Amino acid sequence: MRVKRGVTSHAKHKKLMEANSGYRMTKRRLVRVAKQAYLHAGEHAFAGRKNRKRDIRALWITRISEAVKLQGLSYSSFIFQLKQANISLDRKILANLVVENPDTFTHIVDNVRSVN
């Protein structure tokens, strides 16, 4: 008895087409092209999740750097002095303080200066 695969193929194709519903042109209509587009999109999404972490850290560093410049320090010397003063705040927290509580950030900079 032969095995008929139409039902499973149709289900796979339907699932693929639903995943590609927002794509343009043949990437959402033709199965072979849609499969390639789906795989490539997955690769880009994977890389993008890694790049997002890199980009956000760069944003934190930029924010801290600009805020510290206004206080008359460089970013690298500020980070070095933070470590010397045993203040263990990471860049995410420092950048958040720059945006939401600039007075607190100024107080931290003053503490770092007074210790060193």
Backbone as JSON, one array per atom type, in Angstrom:
{
  "sequence": "MRVKRGVTSHAKHKKLMEANSGYRMTKRRLVRVAKQAYLHAGEHAFAGRKNRKRDIRALWITRISEAVKLQGLSYSSFIFQLKQANISLDRKILANLVVENPDTFTHIVDNVRSVN",
  "N": [[0.85, -1.19, 0.0], [0.54, 2.17, -0.84], [1.98, 5.21, 0.48], [0.39, 8.16, 1.1], [1.2, 11.52, 0.97], [0.07, 13.99, 0.96], [-1.46, 15.37, 2.88], [0.27, 15.93, 5.07], [2.25, 17.42, 3.77], [0.78, 19.59, 2.86], [0.05, 20.7, 5.32], [2.56, 21.45, 6.35], [3.34, 23.32, 4.42], [1.33, 25.19, 4.72], [1.83, 26.11, 7.31], [4.34, 27.27, 6.91], [3.68, 29.31, 5.09], [2.03, 30.9, 6.65], [3.91, 31.84, 8.45], [5.39, 33.45, 6.77], [3.74, 35.53, 6.11], [3.85, 38.34, 6.01], [5.73, 38.96, 4.13], [7.13, 40.1, 0.97], [6.17, 39.84, -2.49], [7.2, 36.89, -4.25], [8.13, 35.58, -2.06], [6.22, 35.04, -0.24], [4.47, 33.43, -1.56], [5.46, 31.27, -3.14], [6.55, 28.03, -2.41], [9.23, 26.98, -2.27], [10.86, 29.27, -2.46], [9.82, 30.67, -0.33], [10.58, 29.06, 1.8], [13.38, 29.38, 1.78], [13.51, 32.14, 2.32], [12.41, 32.16, 4.86], [14.31, 30.7, 6.35], [16.57, 32.35, 6.05], [15.64, 34.66, 7.29], [15.46, 33.76, 9.88], [18.17, 33.42, 10.49], [19.06, 36.07, 10.4], [17.54, 37.13, 12.45], [18.58, 35.79, 14.65], [21.23, 36.74, 14.69], [20.62, 39.42, 15.06], [19.6, 39.48, 17.65], [21.89, 39.15, 19.13], [23.36, 41.38, 18.33], [21.78, 43.44, 19.33], [22.27, 43.5, 22.07], [24.9, 44.39, 22.08], [24.59, 46.91, 20.89], [22.98, 48.24, 22.75], [24.61, 48.33, 25.01], [26.6, 50.01, 24.0], [25.11, 52.34, 23.74], [24.58, 52.91, 26.45], [27.19, 53.47, 27.32], [27.77, 55.72, 25.79], [25.9, 57.57, 26.8], [26.74, 57.78, 29.49], [29.31, 58.74, 29.1], [28.89, 61.27, 27.91], [27.55, 62.58, 29.99], [29.5, 62.58, 31.95], [31.46, 64.11, 30.78], [30.36, 66.64, 30.99], [30.82, 67.03, 33.65], [33.47, 67.36, 33.72], [35.26, 65.24, 33.43], [36.83, 62.38, 31.86], [35.42, 59.51, 30.19], [36.82, 57.07, 30.53], [38.54, 57.6, 32.67], [36.67, 58.09, 34.63], [35.39, 55.59, 34.94], [37.56, 54.09, 35.81], [38.13, 55.41, 38.24], [35.75, 54.88, 39.57], [36.05, 52.13, 40.07], [38.27, 52.22, 41.69], [37.18, 53.47, 43.9], [35.58, 51.55, 44.89], [32.9, 51.4, 44.11], [30.28, 49.68, 43.0], [28.59, 49.89, 40.54], [26.93, 49.04, 37.62], [27.14, 49.69, 34.04], [24.61, 49.9, 32.94], [22.95, 50.69, 35.08], [24.18, 53.12, 35.74], [23.76, 54.59, 33.36], [21.01, 54.7, 33.4], [20.64, 56.25, 35.68], [21.71, 58.65, 34.74], [19.79, 59.44, 32.91], [17.32, 59.41, 34.33], [17.74, 60.3, 37.02], [19.56, 62.78, 37.31], [20.71, 64.3, 39.36], [21.45, 62.46, 41.32], [23.37, 61.06, 39.89], [25.29, 63.07, 39.57], [26.0, 63.35, 42.22], [27.24, 60.87, 42.66], [29.45, 61.13, 40.95], [30.77, 63.22, 42.27], [31.39, 61.93, 44.68], [33.18, 60.0, 43.73], [35.24, 61.6, 42.86], [36.07, 62.77, 45.29], [37.04, 60.6, 46.74], [39.2, 59.8, 45.26]],
  "CA": [[0.0, 0.0, 0.0], [1.39, 3.36, -0.93], [1.77, 6.25, 1.48], [0.02, 9.43, 0.49], [1.78, 12.53, 1.85], [-0.51, 15.3, 0.66], [-1.97, 16.04, 4.07], [1.38, 16.48, 5.85], [2.89, 18.46, 2.98], [-0.09, 20.76, 2.89], [0.14, 21.3, 6.66], [3.86, 22.11, 6.44], [3.32, 24.5, 3.55], [0.43, 26.18, 5.33], [2.56, 26.67, 8.45], [5.38, 28.13, 6.33], [3.06, 30.5, 4.49], [1.58, 31.76, 7.75], [5.1, 32.49, 9.0], [5.87, 34.42, 5.79], [2.57, 36.28, 5.63], [4.13, 39.75, 5.78], [6.8, 39.12, 3.16], [6.72, 40.66, -0.31], [6.31, 39.14, -3.76], [7.1, 35.43, -4.25], [8.57, 35.03, -0.78], [5.06, 34.6, 0.53], [3.59, 32.63, -2.41], [6.08, 30.04, -3.65], [7.02, 27.27, -1.26], [10.69, 26.87, -2.23], [11.4, 30.61, -2.16], [9.37, 31.01, 1.02], [11.41, 28.3, 2.74], [14.68, 30.06, 1.85], [13.33, 33.41, 3.0], [12.16, 31.85, 6.27], [15.58, 30.32, 6.95], [17.43, 33.54, 6.12], [15.09, 35.56, 8.31], [15.84, 33.2, 11.17], [19.58, 33.73, 10.71], [19.18, 37.5, 10.7], [16.95, 37.36, 13.77], [19.54, 35.29, 15.63], [22.33, 37.71, 14.76], [20.09, 40.67, 15.59], [19.48, 39.38, 19.11], [23.24, 39.37, 19.67], [23.75, 42.78, 18.05], [21.0, 44.35, 20.17], [22.98, 43.61, 23.34], [26.07, 45.21, 21.79], [24.15, 48.28, 20.63], [22.46, 48.86, 23.98], [25.77, 48.65, 25.85], [27.24, 51.2, 23.41], [24.26, 53.47, 24.1], [24.84, 53.22, 27.86], [28.51, 54.08, 27.41], [27.66, 57.07, 25.22], [25.18, 58.42, 27.76], [27.6, 58.03, 30.64], [30.43, 59.55, 28.63], [28.45, 62.66, 27.73], [27.23, 63.15, 31.3], [30.74, 62.76, 32.69], [32.15, 65.24, 30.15], [29.82, 67.87, 31.58], [31.41, 67.15, 34.99], [34.9, 67.64, 33.58], [36.04, 64.0, 33.44], [36.67, 61.51, 30.69], [34.71, 58.27, 30.52], [37.74, 56.03, 31.01], [39.02, 57.93, 34.01], [35.54, 57.93, 35.54], [35.21, 54.16, 35.21], [38.72, 53.69, 36.62], [37.94, 55.95, 39.59], [34.65, 54.11, 40.19], [36.6, 50.87, 40.56], [39.16, 52.55, 42.81], [36.34, 53.86, 45.04], [34.77, 50.37, 45.23], [31.49, 51.62, 43.81], [29.99, 48.63, 42.03], [27.4, 50.15, 39.71], [27.24, 48.71, 36.23], [26.87, 50.75, 33.06], [23.16, 50.02, 32.76], [22.43, 51.49, 36.2], [24.71, 54.48, 35.6], [23.07, 55.25, 32.25], [19.65, 54.94, 33.88], [20.72, 57.4, 36.58], [21.94, 59.84, 33.93], [18.53, 59.85, 32.26], [16.19, 59.6, 35.25], [18.12, 61.04, 38.23], [20.86, 63.41, 37.07], [21.28, 64.77, 40.62], [22.1, 61.31, 41.94], [24.58, 60.78, 39.12], [26.25, 64.11, 39.94], [26.47, 63.0, 43.57], [28.17, 59.75, 42.5], [30.68, 61.69, 40.38], [31.44, 63.96, 43.33], [31.96, 60.94, 45.59], [34.33, 59.38, 43.07], [36.33, 62.6, 42.87], [36.55, 63.0, 46.67], [37.8, 59.43, 47.18], [40.49, 59.77, 44.54]],
  "C": [[0.89, 1.24, 0.0], [0.99, 4.39, 0.12], [1.48, 7.56, 0.76], [0.42, 10.55, 1.46], [1.16, 13.9, 1.68], [-0.93, 16.08, 1.9], [-0.83, 16.68, 4.86], [2.09, 17.59, 5.09], [2.07, 19.74, 3.02], [0.0, 21.47, 4.24], [1.45, 22.05, 6.83], [3.88, 23.4, 5.63], [2.45, 25.6, 4.15], [1.12, 26.88, 6.5], [3.64, 27.65, 7.96], [4.79, 29.41, 5.78], [2.51, 31.45, 5.56], [2.76, 32.51, 8.36], [5.6, 33.6, 8.07], [4.78, 35.38, 5.34], [2.88, 37.75, 5.34], [5.18, 40.01, 4.72], [6.25, 39.6, 1.82], [6.96, 39.67, -1.45], [6.28, 37.62, -3.59], [7.52, 34.8, -2.94], [7.4, 34.6, 0.09], [4.14, 33.69, -0.28], [4.16, 31.29, -2.82], [6.79, 29.31, -2.51], [8.55, 27.26, -1.17], [11.32, 28.21, -1.85], [11.03, 31.02, -0.74], [10.22, 30.3, 2.07], [12.77, 28.96, 2.9], [14.57, 31.38, 2.61], [13.14, 33.21, 4.5], [13.46, 31.51, 6.99], [16.51, 31.53, 7.09], [16.94, 34.51, 7.18], [15.46, 35.07, 9.7], [17.29, 33.48, 11.5], [19.76, 35.19, 11.09], [18.62, 37.81, 12.09], [17.91, 36.91, 14.87], [20.68, 36.28, 15.81], [21.86, 39.02, 15.38], [19.93, 40.64, 17.09], [20.83, 39.58, 19.77], [23.66, 40.82, 19.5], [23.02, 43.76, 18.96], [21.71, 44.56, 21.51], [24.19, 44.53, 23.19], [25.67, 46.68, 21.63], [23.68, 48.98, 21.9], [23.61, 49.2, 24.92], [26.48, 49.88, 25.32], [26.43, 52.45, 23.74], [24.49, 53.88, 25.54], [26.17, 53.96, 28.0], [28.48, 55.5, 26.88], [26.98, 58.02, 26.18], [26.04, 58.78, 28.95], [28.73, 58.97, 30.25], [30.04, 61.02, 28.51], [28.15, 63.33, 29.07], [28.5, 63.44, 32.09], [31.55, 63.92, 32.1], [31.68, 66.56, 30.73], [30.38, 68.11, 32.99], [32.91, 67.38, 34.93], [35.8, 66.41, 33.68], [35.92, 63.3, 32.11], [35.99, 60.22, 31.14], [35.66, 57.25, 31.14], [38.25, 56.34, 32.41], [37.9, 57.79, 35.04], [35.34, 56.47, 35.92], [36.35, 53.64, 36.09], [38.53, 54.16, 38.06], [36.78, 55.28, 40.32], [35.19, 52.82, 40.8], [37.52, 51.12, 41.75], [38.36, 52.86, 44.08], [35.45, 52.71, 45.51], [33.27, 50.64, 45.11], [31.13, 50.65, 42.69], [28.64, 48.86, 41.36], [27.77, 49.83, 38.28], [26.8, 49.84, 35.29], [25.38, 50.96, 32.84], [22.56, 50.92, 33.84], [22.91, 52.93, 36.07], [23.99, 55.25, 34.5], [21.63, 55.58, 32.64], [19.62, 56.15, 34.82], [20.92, 58.7, 35.8], [20.62, 60.36, 33.37], [17.47, 60.23, 33.29], [16.51, 60.43, 36.48], [19.49, 61.69, 38.04], [21.52, 63.91, 38.36], [22.02, 63.64, 41.33], [23.39, 60.97, 41.21], [25.67, 61.79, 39.45], [26.85, 63.82, 41.31], [27.49, 61.86, 43.51], [29.51, 60.25, 41.95], [31.46, 62.44, 41.43], [32.07, 63.01, 44.34], [33.2, 60.29, 45.01], [35.5, 60.34, 43.1], [36.92, 62.76, 44.28], [37.38, 61.82, 47.18], [39.17, 59.41, 46.54], [41.07, 61.12, 44.6]]
}
